[in-house]
Amino acid sequence: MNVAFFLLPKKEVAYMTMESTLRQTLERMEYHRYTAVPILNEQGEYMGTVTEGDLLWFIKNTAKLSFDEASRYHLSDVPLRLQHKSVRIDANMEDLISLAKVQNFVPVVDDTNKFIGIVRRSEVIDYCANTAFKGLSAQA
């Protein structure tokens, strides 16, 4: 099975750039009800994933940071606790499954590291469940 089959394209993904402000990021995550979003650089390359936890720890560790002041800080200021990995569009399903076990979504890049979309964990679970159930029904 090809990774492209599961791809949610970039135009349908809420993502941020390194220059997005903390406030913009919080507002976008709240609007979409996401707990994590991919971060891209100016060239459209995948740089990492920011999570609610990353933002909360940054707010906690930044003295006297109020929501009004959140526009002064950019995502480039926020340390990312985890290094979410991406896969290339030509990756195999084993690589995709391995990452989906520990990430809400798996960013997908082309051969020049340009972000082209994501594969949601739920899509990978559905694929695995369908594959397992087909195997069980074939044995019966």
N, C-alpha and C positions, 0 to 999 in steps of 0.2 A: 504494500500500500504506500502511496506517495504522500509526503507531508502536505503538498499543495491541496490535496483533497480536503484537508481539515482547516485550511488557512482562512482566518478572518482578515481580509485585506486592510492595509494601513488606513485607507480612507474611512473605514468603519471602526477604527480603534482610537480611543481617547489616549493620547500620549502627551508628554511634556518635552520641553527642550531644556538644556542646561541653564539657559537664561530666564526660564519661567520663574516667577516669584513664588515664595512660600505660600502667599495668599492665593495666587492663581491655582496652584496645585491643590491646596485644601478645598477650594471652591469647586474645582472640576471633579475631584474625587467624591465630594459630597453629592454633587449633582447627579453623577453616574452611579453612586453607591458602590464605588470600587474601593478595595483595600490596598491596591497596588497598581501602578501605571508605569509603562516603559518611558525611558528618557532617551532622547536623541540629541546629537550635536547638530551644528549648523549645516553639516554636509548630509544629514539624514542617516547617520550611522547610529546603531544601537550602542548606548553607553552604559546602560544598567537599568534597574527597576527600583523605583522609590516606593516604600511601603508606609502605611500609617504609622508603624512603629518607628521608622526612620524619622518621620516628621515629629512625632511625639517626643522622642529622645532629644532631637535638636531643640525643640521649644523648651523642654525641661532644663537643658544645659546652657541655654542662652539667657543670661541675666535680664530680667525685666522685659521679656519679649511679650508684647500684647498683639492681639489680632490686627490692630491698626498698623503696627510696625512690621507686620509680616510681609508687606510689599517691599521692604528694604533688603530682604534676603532672597538670594536666588538658589535654585537647586544645586548649583555648583558649590554652594556653601554647606550643603547638608551631607554628612557622611552616611554612606549606605552600609548597613550592617551585614547584609548578605550580598554575595556576588551571583546574581541570577544569570544563568548562562543561556545563550541563544543556540539555535541550530540553523544550519544552512538549509535552503529549500530542497537540496538533494539528500538530506539526512535520511537514515533508515528509521523504521518504527521503533526499534530497540532504544535508540538514542532519545527519541521523543518521549517514550514511556518512562525511561529513566529520569528525565528532567521533570516530567509532569508529576512524578511522585512527590517532589519536594518544592514545586513552584505552582502557583495558581494558574499560570499560563506560561507558555514557552514562546519567547520572541523568535521570529524567523527572519533571517537575513539572506541576501543574495551573496554571490561570490566576492563582492567588493565590500561586504559588511554593511550594506545599505538595508535599513529596516524595511521589510515588506509586509509585515503583519504579525499576528499571533495565532497560536493554537491553544484553545482553552483546555484546561484539565478535564472538564466535563466531556469534551469531544473524545479525548483519549480514553477515558473510562468507558464511554459508550462503545467505542471500537473494541476494547478489550472484552467487555461483557458480551457483545454480539459474537465475537470470535469464540469465546468460551462456550456460550450457549449452542452455537452451531456444532462445536465439537461434541458436546454432550448429547445433542439430539441425533448426531450421526452414529454414536455408540449405542443408542437405544434400539 
